[in-house]
Amino acid sequence: MKKVAIVTVAVLALGLAACNKNNAENNAANETAVENNAEYDVNAATNDSVNAADQALNAAGNAVENAGNAVENAQGAVENATTN
């Protein structure tokens, strides 16, 4: 939704800038729109990579916890086998 808003603002800025025939202002509006879109894309990519890293760390943590539980269960089975 943010990208749609940014693109809409950029299009409106370009439309208004085009009415004045001032090339310096048009160029500034174009540059601003490009910078805003680039910033949005970088932020989205950063968020995606952070989320992926978090998920990978959570999965690794869960795997370690599951392995620990398996070891505890095996120890319990050995204890039960030796006492019975």
mmCIF file as gemmi writes it, N, C-alpha and C atoms, coordinates in Angstrom:
data_model
loop_
_atom_site.group_PDB
_atom_site.id
_atom_site.type_symbol
_atom_site.label_atom_id
_atom_site.label_alt_id
_atom_site.label_comp_id
_atom_site.label_asym_id
_atom_site.label_entity_id
_atom_site.label_seq_id
_atom_site.pdbx_PDB_ins_code
_atom_site.Cartn_x
_atom_site.Cartn_y
_atom_site.Cartn_z
_atom_site.occupancy
_atom_site.B_iso_or_equiv
_atom_site.pdbx_formal_charge
_atom_site.auth_seq_id
_atom_site.auth_asym_id
_atom_site.pdbx_PDB_model_num
ATOM 1 N N . MET Axp A 1 ? 0.821 -1.18 0 1 0 ? 1 A 1
ATOM 2 C CA . MET Axp A 1 ? 0 0 0 1 0 ? 1 A 1
ATOM 3 C C . MET Axp A 1 ? 0.868 1.248 0 1 0 ? 1 A 1
ATOM 4 N N . LYS Axp A 2 ? 1.985 1.209 0.747 1 0 ? 2 A 1
ATOM 5 C CA . LYS Axp A 2 ? 2.872 2.361 0.792 1 0 ? 2 A 1
ATOM 6 C C . LYS Axp A 2 ? 3.447 2.659 -0.585 1 0 ? 2 A 1
ATOM 7 N N . LYS Axp A 3 ? 3.779 1.605 -1.321 1 0 ? 3 A 1
ATOM 8 C CA . LYS Axp A 3 ? 4.382 1.817 -2.64 1 0 ? 3 A 1
ATOM 9 C C . LYS Axp A 3 ? 3.375 2.493 -3.559 1 0 ? 3 A 1
ATOM 10 N N . VAL Axp A 4 ? 2.103 2.102 -3.466 1 0 ? 4 A 1
ATOM 11 C CA . VAL Axp A 4 ? 1.07 2.724 -4.293 1 0 ? 4 A 1
ATOM 12 C C . VAL Axp A 4 ? 0.98 4.205 -3.954 1 0 ? 4 A 1
ATOM 13 N N . ALA Axp A 5 ? 1.033 4.53 -2.654 1 0 ? 5 A 1
ATOM 14 C CA . ALA Axp A 5 ? 0.959 5.932 -2.242 1 0 ? 5 A 1
ATOM 15 C C . ALA Axp A 5 ? 2.168 6.707 -2.745 1 0 ? 5 A 1
ATOM 16 N N . ILE Axp A 6 ? 3.35 6.099 -2.644 1 0 ? 6 A 1
ATOM 17 C CA . ILE Axp A 6 ? 4.573 6.77 -3.101 1 0 ? 6 A 1
ATOM 18 C C . ILE Axp A 6 ? 4.517 7.007 -4.604 1 0 ? 6 A 1
ATOM 19 N N . VAL Axp A 7 ? 4.093 5.996 -5.339 1 0 ? 7 A 1
ATOM 20 C CA . VAL Axp A 7 ? 3.998 6.145 -6.798 1 0 ? 7 A 1
ATOM 21 C C . VAL Axp A 7 ? 2.957 7.197 -7.157 1 0 ? 7 A 1
ATOM 22 N N . THR Axp A 8 ? 1.833 7.2 -6.422 1 0 ? 8 A 1
ATOM 23 C CA . THR Axp A 8 ? 0.789 8.19 -6.685 1 0 ? 8 A 1
ATOM 24 C C . THR Axp A 8 ? 1.316 9.598 -6.447 1 0 ? 8 A 1
ATOM 25 N N . VAL Axp A 9 ? 2.016 9.795 -5.332 1 0 ? 9 A 1
ATOM 26 C CA . VAL Axp A 9 ? 2.589 11.11 -5.037 1 0 ? 9 A 1
ATOM 27 C C . VAL Axp A 9 ? 3.611 11.498 -6.101 1 0 ? 9 A 1
ATOM 28 N N . ALA Axp A 10 ? 4.416 10.54 -6.508 1 0 ? 10 A 1
ATOM 29 C CA . ALA Axp A 10 ? 5.425 10.822 -7.529 1 0 ? 10 A 1
ATOM 30 C C . ALA Axp A 10 ? 4.765 11.229 -8.842 1 0 ? 10 A 1
ATOM 31 N N . VAL Axp A 11 ? 3.719 10.526 -9.224 1 0 ? 11 A 1
ATOM 32 C CA . VAL Axp A 11 ? 3.011 10.848 -10.475 1 0 ? 11 A 1
ATOM 33 C C . VAL Axp A 11 ? 2.376 12.228 -10.386 1 0 ? 11 A 1
ATOM 34 N N . LEU Axp A 12 ? 1.763 12.522 -9.233 1 0 ? 12 A 1
ATOM 35 C CA . LEU Axp A 12 ? 1.162 13.849 -9.066 1 0 ? 12 A 1
ATOM 36 C C . LEU Axp A 12 ? 2.222 14.942 -9.106 1 0 ? 12 A 1
ATOM 37 N N . ALA Axp A 13 ? 3.365 14.704 -8.448 1 0 ? 13 A 1
ATOM 38 C CA . ALA Axp A 13 ? 4.449 15.69 -8.457 1 0 ? 13 A 1
ATOM 39 C C . ALA Axp A 13 ? 4.965 15.911 -9.872 1 0 ? 13 A 1
ATOM 40 N N . LEU Axp A 14 ? 5.107 14.83 -10.609 1 0 ? 14 A 1
ATOM 41 C CA . LEU Axp A 14 ? 5.575 14.956 -11.995 1 0 ? 14 A 1
ATOM 42 C C . LEU Axp A 14 ? 4.549 15.687 -12.849 1 0 ? 14 A 1
ATOM 43 N N . GLY Axp A 15 ? 3.275 15.395 -12.618 1 0 ? 15 A 1
ATOM 44 C CA . GLY Axp A 15 ? 2.218 16.067 -13.371 1 0 ? 15 A 1
ATOM 45 C C . GLY Axp A 15 ? 2.193 17.559 -13.111 1 0 ? 15 A 1
ATOM 46 N N . LEU Axp A 16 ? 2.325 17.937 -11.824 1 0 ? 16 A 1
ATOM 47 C CA . LEU Axp A 16 ? 2.352 19.357 -11.488 1 0 ? 16 A 1
ATOM 48 C C . LEU Axp A 16 ? 3.607 20.03 -12.028 1 0 ? 16 A 1
ATOM 49 N N . ALA Axp A 17 ? 4.713 19.344 -11.937 1 0 ? 17 A 1
ATOM 50 C CA . ALA Axp A 17 ? 5.974 19.906 -12.423 1 0 ? 17 A 1
ATOM 51 C C . ALA Axp A 17 ? 5.923 20.102 -13.934 1 0 ? 17 A 1
ATOM 52 N N . ALA Axp A 18 ? 5.261 19.204 -14.634 1 0 ? 18 A 1
ATOM 53 C CA . ALA Axp A 18 ? 5.192 19.293 -16.089 1 0 ? 18 A 1
ATOM 54 C C . ALA Axp A 18 ? 4.374 20.496 -16.545 1 0 ? 18 A 1
ATOM 55 N N . CYS Axp A 19 ? 3.46 20.957 -15.721 1 0 ? 19 A 1
ATOM 56 C CA . CYS Axp A 19 ? 2.63 22.105 -16.091 1 0 ? 19 A 1
ATOM 57 C C . CYS Axp A 19 ? 3.433 23.404 -16.155 1 0 ? 19 A 1
ATOM 58 N N . ASN Axp A 20 ? 4.512 23.478 -15.409 1 0 ? 20 A 1
ATOM 59 C CA . ASN Axp A 20 ? 5.258 24.736 -15.304 1 0 ? 20 A 1
ATOM 60 C C . ASN Axp A 20 ? 6.379 24.877 -16.313 1 0 ? 20 A 1
ATOM 61 N N . LYS Axp A 21 ? 6.717 23.893 -17.021 1 0 ? 21 A 1
ATOM 62 C CA . LYS Axp A 21 ? 7.785 23.949 -18.024 1 0 ? 21 A 1
ATOM 63 C C . LYS Axp A 21 ? 9.126 24.387 -17.444 1 0 ? 21 A 1
ATOM 64 N N . ASN Axp A 22 ? 9.342 24.137 -16.187 1 0 ? 22 A 1
ATOM 65 C CA . ASN Axp A 22 ? 10.61 24.48 -15.564 1 0 ? 22 A 1
ATOM 66 C C . ASN Axp A 22 ? 11.421 23.197 -15.459 1 0 ? 22 A 1
ATOM 67 N N . ASN Axp A 23 ? 12.414 23.071 -16.328 1 0 ? 23 A 1
ATOM 68 C CA . ASN Axp A 23 ? 13.179 21.824 -16.403 1 0 ? 23 A 1
ATOM 69 C C . ASN Axp A 23 ? 13.903 21.498 -15.11 1 0 ? 23 A 1
ATOM 70 N N . ALA Axp A 24 ? 14.396 22.504 -14.401 1 0 ? 24 A 1
ATOM 71 C CA . ALA Axp A 24 ? 15.096 22.257 -13.138 1 0 ? 24 A 1
ATOM 72 C C . ALA Axp A 24 ? 14.145 21.644 -12.126 1 0 ? 24 A 1
ATOM 73 N N . GLU Axp A 25 ? 12.936 22.17 -12.03 1 0 ? 25 A 1
ATOM 74 C CA . GLU Axp A 25 ? 11.94 21.632 -11.101 1 0 ? 25 A 1
ATOM 75 C C . GLU Axp A 25 ? 11.484 20.24 -11.53 1 0 ? 25 A 1
ATOM 76 N N . ASN Axp A 26 ? 11.318 20.065 -12.845 1 0 ? 26 A 1
ATOM 77 C CA . ASN Axp A 26 ? 10.922 18.744 -13.35 1 0 ? 26 A 1
ATOM 78 C C . ASN Axp A 26 ? 11.987 17.703 -13.017 1 0 ? 26 A 1
ATOM 79 N N . ASN Axp A 27 ? 13.242 18.072 -13.22 1 0 ? 27 A 1
ATOM 80 C CA . ASN Axp A 27 ? 14.335 17.153 -12.918 1 0 ? 27 A 1
ATOM 81 C C . ASN Axp A 27 ? 14.389 16.836 -11.432 1 0 ? 27 A 1
ATOM 82 N N . ALA Axp A 28 ? 14.16 17.858 -10.602 1 0 ? 28 A 1
ATOM 83 C CA . ALA Axp A 28 ? 14.165 17.635 -9.152 1 0 ? 28 A 1
ATOM 84 C C . ALA Axp A 28 ? 13.028 16.707 -8.755 1 0 ? 28 A 1
ATOM 85 N N . ALA Axp A 29 ? 11.854 16.904 -9.349 1 0 ? 29 A 1
ATOM 86 C CA . ALA Axp A 29 ? 10.706 16.048 -9.038 1 0 ? 29 A 1
ATOM 87 C C . ALA Axp A 29 ? 10.977 14.611 -9.475 1 0 ? 29 A 1
ATOM 88 N N . ASN Axp A 30 ? 11.579 14.461 -10.661 1 0 ? 30 A 1
ATOM 89 C CA . ASN Axp A 30 ? 11.92 13.127 -11.147 1 0 ? 30 A 1
ATOM 90 C C . ASN Axp A 30 ? 12.935 12.451 -10.219 1 0 ? 30 A 1
ATOM 91 N N . GLU Axp A 31 ? 13.938 13.208 -9.808 1 0 ? 31 A 1
ATOM 92 C CA . GLU Axp A 31 ? 14.977 12.65 -8.937 1 0 ? 31 A 1
ATOM 93 C C . GLU Axp A 31 ? 14.394 12.257 -7.589 1 0 ? 31 A 1
ATOM 94 N N . THR Axp A 32 ? 13.527 13.105 -7.061 1 0 ? 32 A 1
ATOM 95 C CA . THR Axp A 32 ? 12.893 12.797 -5.772 1 0 ? 32 A 1
ATOM 96 C C . THR Axp A 32 ? 12.053 11.536 -5.869 1 0 ? 32 A 1
ATOM 97 N N . ALA Axp A 33 ? 11.289 11.401 -6.94 1 0 ? 33 A 1
ATOM 98 C CA . ALA Axp A 33 ? 10.459 10.212 -7.119 1 0 ? 33 A 1
ATOM 99 C C . ALA Axp A 33 ? 11.323 8.963 -7.211 1 0 ? 33 A 1
ATOM 100 N N . VAL Axp A 34 ? 12.409 9.045 -7.946 1 0 ? 34 A 1
ATOM 101 C CA . VAL Axp A 34 ? 13.313 7.898 -8.083 1 0 ? 34 A 1
ATOM 102 C C . VAL Axp A 34 ? 13.925 7.552 -6.733 1 0 ? 34 A 1
ATOM 103 N N . GLU Axp A 35 ? 14.363 8.576 -5.993 1 0 ? 35 A 1
ATOM 104 C CA . GLU Axp A 35 ? 14.963 8.327 -4.677 1 0 ? 35 A 1
ATOM 105 C C . GLU Axp A 35 ? 13.962 7.715 -3.706 1 0 ? 35 A 1
ATOM 106 N N . ASN Axp A 36 ? 12.734 8.22 -3.712 1 0 ? 36 A 1
ATOM 107 C CA . ASN Axp A 36 ? 11.71 7.673 -2.814 1 0 ? 36 A 1
ATOM 108 C C . ASN Axp A 36 ? 11.418 6.209 -3.131 1 0 ? 36 A 1
ATOM 109 N N . ASN Axp A 37 ? 11.303 5.894 -4.414 1 0 ? 37 A 1
ATOM 110 C CA . ASN Axp A 37 ? 11.039 4.509 -4.799 1 0 ? 37 A 1
ATOM 111 C C . ASN Axp A 37 ? 12.221 3.606 -4.471 1 0 ? 37 A 1
ATOM 112 N N . ALA Axp A 38 ? 13.427 4.109 -4.665 1 0 ? 38 A 1
ATOM 113 C CA . ALA Axp A 38 ? 14.615 3.322 -4.339 1 0 ? 38 A 1
ATOM 114 C C . ALA Axp A 38 ? 14.686 3.069 -2.836 1 0 ? 38 A 1
ATOM 115 N N . GLU Axp A 39 ? 14.376 4.083 -2.048 1 0 ? 39 A 1
ATOM 116 C CA . GLU Axp A 39 ? 14.383 3.922 -0.585 1 0 ? 39 A 1
ATOM 117 C C . GLU Axp A 39 ? 13.34 2.893 -0.154 1 0 ? 39 A 1
ATOM 118 N N . TYR Axp A 40 ? 12.156 2.967 -0.76 1 0 ? 40 A 1
ATOM 119 C CA . TYR Axp A 40 ? 11.113 1.993 -0.435 1 0 ? 40 A 1
ATOM 120 C C . TYR Axp A 40 ? 11.58 0.572 -0.766 1 0 ? 40 A 1
ATOM 121 N N . ASP Axp A 41 ? 12.182 0.401 -1.936 1 0 ? 41 A 1
ATOM 122 C CA . ASP Axp A 41 ? 12.648 -0.929 -2.351 1 0 ? 41 A 1
ATOM 123 C C . ASP Axp A 41 ? 13.739 -1.452 -1.425 1 0 ? 41 A 1
ATOM 124 N N . VAL Axp A 42 ? 14.655 -0.574 -1.024 1 0 ? 42 A 1
ATOM 125 C CA . VAL Axp A 42 ? 15.728 -0.992 -0.108 1 0 ? 42 A 1
ATOM 126 C C . VAL Axp A 42 ? 15.14 -1.4 1.234 1 0 ? 42 A 1
ATOM 127 N N . ASN Axp A 43 ? 14.204 -0.6 1.736 1 0 ? 43 A 1
ATOM 128 C CA . ASN Axp A 43 ? 13.57 -0.935 3.017 1 0 ? 43 A 1
ATOM 129 C C . ASN Axp A 43 ? 12.828 -2.256 2.936 1 0 ? 43 A 1
ATOM 130 N N . ALA Axp A 44 ? 12.119 -2.476 1.847 1 0 ? 44 A 1
ATOM 131 C CA . ALA Axp A 44 ? 11.38 -3.736 1.69 1 0 ? 44 A 1
ATOM 132 C C . ALA Axp A 44 ? 12.343 -4.915 1.62 1 0 ? 44 A 1
ATOM 133 N N . ALA Axp A 45 ? 13.432 -4.761 0.888 1 0 ? 45 A 1
ATOM 134 C CA . ALA Axp A 45 ? 14.407 -5.844 0.776 1 0 ? 45 A 1
ATOM 135 C C . ALA Axp A 45 ? 15.07 -6.115 2.122 1 0 ? 45 A 1
ATOM 136 N N . THR Axp A 46 ? 15.367 -5.052 2.854 1 0 ? 46 A 1
ATOM 137 C CA . THR Axp A 46 ? 15.977 -5.214 4.177 1 0 ? 46 A 1
ATOM 138 C C . THR Axp A 46 ? 15.023 -5.946 5.109 1 0 ? 46 A 1
ATOM 139 N N . ASN Axp A 47 ? 13.761 -5.526 5.098 1 0 ? 47 A 1
ATOM 140 C CA . ASN Axp A 47 ? 12.774 -6.187 5.964 1 0 ? 47 A 1
ATOM 141 C C . ASN Axp A 47 ? 12.628 -7.656 5.602 1 0 ? 47 A 1
ATOM 142 N N . ASP Axp A 48 ? 12.618 -7.961 4.299 1 0 ? 48 A 1
ATOM 143 C CA . ASP Axp A 48 ? 12.494 -9.351 3.873 1 0 ? 48 A 1
ATOM 144 C C . ASP Axp A 48 ? 13.682 -10.174 4.351 1 0 ? 48 A 1
ATOM 145 N N . SER Axp A 49 ? 14.885 -9.621 4.24 1 0 ? 49 A 1
ATOM 146 C CA . SER Axp A 49 ? 16.07 -10.382 4.647 1 0 ? 49 A 1
ATOM 147 C C . SER Axp A 49 ? 16.12 -10.554 6.158 1 0 ? 49 A 1
ATOM 148 N N . VAL Axp A 50 ? 15.688 -9.536 6.895 1 0 ? 50 A 1
ATOM 149 C CA . VAL Axp A 50 ? 15.656 -9.654 8.361 1 0 ? 50 A 1
ATOM 150 C C . VAL Axp A 50 ? 14.64 -10.712 8.776 1 0 ? 50 A 1
ATOM 151 N N . ASN Axp A 51 ? 13.481 -10.696 8.152 1 0 ? 51 A 1
ATOM 152 C CA . ASN Axp A 51 ? 12.461 -11.7 8.475 1 0 ? 51 A 1
ATOM 153 C C . ASN Axp A 51 ? 12.942 -13.106 8.142 1 0 ? 51 A 1
ATOM 154 N N . ALA Axp A 52 ? 13.611 -13.26 7.013 1 0 ? 52 A 1
ATOM 155 C CA . ALA Axp A 52 ? 14.132 -14.575 6.634 1 0 ? 52 A 1
ATOM 156 C C . ALA Axp A 52 ? 15.195 -15.037 7.618 1 0 ? 52 A 1
ATOM 157 N N . ALA Axp A 53 ? 16.057 -14.126 8.045 1 0 ? 53 A 1
ATOM 158 C CA . ALA Axp A 53 ? 17.088 -14.489 9.025 1 0 ? 53 A 1
ATOM 159 C C . ALA Axp A 53 ? 16.454 -14.874 10.356 1 0 ? 53 A 1
ATOM 160 N N . ASP Axp A 54 ? 15.449 -14.131 10.779 1 0 ? 54 A 1
ATOM 161 C CA . ASP Axp A 54 ? 14.744 -14.464 12.024 1 0 ? 54 A 1
ATOM 162 C C . ASP Axp A 54 ? 14.108 -15.844 11.943 1 0 ? 54 A 1
ATOM 163 N N . GLN Axp A 55 ? 13.482 -16.133 10.827 1 0 ? 55 A 1
ATOM 164 C CA . GLN Axp A 55 ? 12.854 -17.445 10.653 1 0 ? 55 A 1
ATOM 165 C C . GLN Axp A 55 ? 13.887 -18.556 10.665 1 0 ? 55 A 1
ATOM 166 N N . ALA Axp A 56 ? 15.025 -18.323 10.031 1 0 ? 56 A 1
ATOM 167 C CA . ALA Axp A 56 ? 16.082 -19.336 10.01 1 0 ? 56 A 1
ATOM 168 C C . ALA Axp A 56 ? 16.625 -19.571 11.414 1 0 ? 56 A 1
ATOM 169 N N . LEU Axp A 57 ? 16.826 -18.489 12.175 1 0 ? 57 A 1
ATOM 170 C CA . LEU Axp A 57 ? 17.313 -18.633 13.542 1 0 ? 57 A 1
ATOM 171 C C . LEU Axp A 57 ? 16.288 -19.354 14.422 1 0 ? 57 A 1
ATOM 172 N N . ASN Axp A 58 ? 15.021 -19.022 14.241 1 0 ? 58 A 1
ATOM 173 C CA . ASN Axp A 58 ? 13.973 -19.704 15.01 1 0 ? 58 A 1
ATOM 174 C C . ASN Axp A 58 ? 13.933 -21.189 14.671 1 0 ? 58 A 1
ATOM 175 N N . ALA Axp A 59 ? 14.066 -21.512 13.396 1 0 ? 59 A 1
ATOM 176 C CA . ALA Axp A 59 ? 14.057 -22.916 12.977 1 0 ? 59 A 1
ATOM 177 C C . ALA Axp A 59 ? 15.255 -23.649 13.567 1 0 ? 59 A 1
ATOM 178 N N . ALA Axp A 60 ? 16.417 -23 13.558 1 0 ? 60 A 1
ATOM 179 C CA . ALA Axp A 60 ? 17.615 -23.629 14.13 1 0 ? 60 A 1
ATOM 180 C C . ALA Axp A 60 ? 17.445 -23.822 15.631 1 0 ? 60 A 1
ATOM 181 N N . GLY Axp A 61 ? 16.907 -22.825 16.296 1 0 ? 61 A 1
ATOM 182 C CA . GLY Axp A 61 ? 16.655 -22.937 17.741 1 0 ? 61 A 1
ATOM 183 C C . GLY Axp A 61 ? 15.69 -24.06 18.042 1 0 ? 61 A 1
ATOM 184 N N . ASN Axp A 62 ? 14.658 -24.186 17.241 1 0 ? 62 A 1
ATOM 185 C CA . ASN Axp A 62 ? 13.694 -25.269 17.439 1 0 ? 62 A 1
ATOM 186 C C . ASN Axp A 62 ? 14.339 -26.633 17.209 1 0 ? 62 A 1
ATOM 187 N N . ALA Axp A 63 ? 15.204 -26.713 16.207 1 0 ? 63 A 1
ATOM 188 C CA . ALA Axp A 63 ? 15.885 -27.977 15.927 1 0 ? 63 A 1
ATOM 189 C C . ALA Axp A 63 ? 16.791 -28.373 17.092 1 0 ? 63 A 1
ATOM 190 N N . VAL Axp A 64 ? 17.502 -27.397 17.655 1 0 ? 64 A 1
ATOM 191 C CA . VAL Axp A 64 ? 18.374 -27.68 18.808 1 0 ? 64 A 1
ATOM 192 C C . VAL Axp A 64 ? 17.531 -28.125 19.995 1 0 ? 64 A 1
ATOM 193 N N . GLU Axp A 65 ? 16.431 -27.449 20.226 1 0 ? 65 A 1
ATOM 194 C CA . GLU Axp A 65 ? 15.551 -27.817 21.336 1 0 ? 65 A 1
ATOM 195 C C . GLU Axp A 65 ? 14.989 -29.222 21.141 1 0 ? 65 A 1
ATOM 196 N N . ASN Axp A 66 ? 14.593 -29.529 19.925 1 0 ? 66 A 1
ATOM 197 C CA . ASN Axp A 66 ? 14.068 -30.874 19.638 1 0 ? 66 A 1
ATOM 198 C C . ASN Axp A 66 ? 15.143 -31.932 19.853 1 0 ? 66 A 1
ATOM 199 N N . ALA Axp A 67 ? 16.372 -31.62 19.455 1 0 ? 67 A 1
ATOM 200 C CA . ALA Axp A 67 ? 17.476 -32.567 19.658 1 0 ? 67 A 1
ATOM 201 C C . ALA Axp A 67 ? 17.719 -32.769 21.146 1 0 ? 67 A 1
ATOM 202 N N . GLY Axp A 68 ? 17.666 -31.702 21.912 1 0 ? 68 A 1
ATOM 203 C CA . GLY Axp A 68 ? 17.823 -31.813 23.366 1 0 ? 68 A 1
ATOM 204 C C . GLY Axp A 68 ? 16.734 -32.669 23.98 1 0 ? 68 A 1
ATOM 205 N N . ASN Axp A 69 ? 15.52 -32.491 23.518 1 0 ? 69 A 1
ATOM 206 C CA . ASN Axp A 69 ? 14.411 -33.311 24.017 1 0 ? 69 A 1
ATOM 207 C C . ASN Axp A 69 ? 14.609 -34.782 23.664 1 0 ? 69 A 1
ATOM 208 N N . ALA Axp A 70 ? 15.106 -35.045 22.48 1 0 ? 70 A 1
ATOM 209 C CA . ALA Axp A 70 ? 15.355 -36.421 22.063 1 0 ? 70 A 1
ATOM 210 C C . ALA Axp A 70 ? 16.425 -37.064 22.94 1 0 ? 70 A 1
ATOM 211 N N . VAL Axp A 71 ? 17.456 -36.293 23.275 1 0 ? 71 A 1
ATOM 212 C CA . VAL Axp A 71 ? 18.516 -36.811 24.152 1 0 ? 71 A 1
ATOM 213 C C . VAL Axp A 71 ? 17.94 -37.12 25.535 1 0 ? 71 A 1
ATOM 214 N N . GLU Axp A 72 ? 17.138 -36.212 26.059 1 0 ? 72 A 1
ATOM 215 C CA . GLU Axp A 72 ? 16.516 -36.442 27.371 1 0 ? 72 A 1
ATOM 216 C C . GLU Axp A 72 ? 15.621 -37.676 27.343 1 0 ? 72 A 1
ATOM 217 N N . ASN Axp A 73 ? 14.87 -37.824 26.281 1 0 ? 73 A 1
ATOM 218 C CA . ASN Axp A 73 ? 13.997 -38.996 26.159 1 0 ? 73 A 1
ATOM 219 C C . ASN Axp A 73 ? 14.82 -40.285 26.088 1 0 ? 73 A 1
ATOM 220 N N . ALA Axp A 74 ? 15.917 -40.239 25.363 1 0 ? 74 A 1
ATOM 221 C CA . ALA Axp A 74 ? 16.781 -41.424 25.266 1 0 ? 74 A 1
ATOM 222 C C . ALA Axp A 74 ? 17.389 -41.753 26.621 1 0 ? 74 A 1
ATOM 223 N N . GLN Axp A 75 ? 17.793 -40.734 27.36 1 0 ? 75 A 1
ATOM 224 C CA . GLN Axp A 75 ? 18.345 -40.959 28.7 1 0 ? 75 A 1
ATOM 225 C C . GLN Axp A 75 ? 17.287 -41.587 29.603 1 0 ? 75 A 1
ATOM 226 N N . GLY Axp A 76 ? 16.07 -41.072 29.503 1 0 ? 76 A 1
ATOM 227 C CA . GLY Axp A 76 ? 14.971 -41.622 30.303 1 0 ? 76 A 1
ATOM 228 C C . GLY Axp A 76 ? 14.714 -43.085 29.942 1 0 ? 76 A 1
ATOM 229 N N . ALA Axp A 77 ? 14.784 -43.388 28.667 1 0 ? 77 A 1
ATOM 230 C CA . ALA Axp A 77 ? 14.562 -44.777 28.234 1 0 ? 77 A 1
ATOM 231 C C . ALA Axp A 77 ? 15.667 -45.676 28.776 1 0 ? 77 A 1
ATOM 232 N N . VAL Axp A 78 ? 16.898 -45.189 28.763 1 0 ? 78 A 1
ATOM 233 C CA . VAL Axp A 78 ? 18.023 -46.001 29.286 1 0 ? 78 A 1
ATOM 234 C C . VAL Axp A 78 ? 17.826 -46.214 30.786 1 0 ? 78 A 1
ATOM 235 N N . GLU Axp A 79 ? 17.47 -45.17 31.512 1 0 ? 79 A 1
ATOM 236 C CA . GLU Axp A 79 ? 17.24 -45.3 32.95 1 0 ? 79 A 1
ATOM 237 C C . GLU Axp A 79 ? 16.12 -46.3 33.243 1 0 ? 79 A 1
ATOM 238 N N . ASN Axp A 80 ? 15.047 -46.204 32.465 1 0 ? 80 A 1
ATOM 239 C CA . ASN Axp A 80 ? 13.926 -47.135 32.654 1 0 ? 80 A 1
ATOM 240 C C . ASN Axp A 80 ? 14.357 -48.568 32.348 1 0 ? 80 A 1
ATOM 241 N N . ALA Axp A 81 ? 15.143 -48.739 31.332 1 0 ? 81 A 1
ATOM 242 C CA . ALA Axp A 81 ? 15.579 -50.092 30.949 1 0 ? 81 A 1
ATOM 243 C C . ALA Axp A 81 ? 16.494 -50.689 32.015 1 0 ? 81 A 1
ATOM 244 N N . THR Axp A 82 ? 17.337 -49.852 32.629 1 0 ? 82 A 1
ATOM 245 C CA . THR Axp A 82 ? 18.273 -50.388 33.622 1 0 ? 82 A 1
ATOM 246 C C . THR Axp A 82 ? 17.598 -50.65 34.967 1 0 ? 82 A 1
ATOM 247 N N . THR Axp A 83 ? 16.562 -49.895 35.305 1 0 ? 83 A 1
ATOM 248 C CA . THR Axp A 83 ? 15.859 -50.134 36.586 1 0 ? 83 A 1
ATOM 249 C C . THR Axp A 83 ? 14.817 -51.213 36.476 1 0 ? 83 A 1
ATOM 250 N N . ASN Axp A 84 ? 14.341 -51.492 35.303 1 0 ? 84 A 1
ATOM 251 C CA . ASN Axp A 84 ? 13.329 -52.541 35.138 1 0 ? 84 A 1
ATOM 252 C C . ASN Axp A 84 ? 14.039 -53.788 34.819 1 0 ? 84 A 1
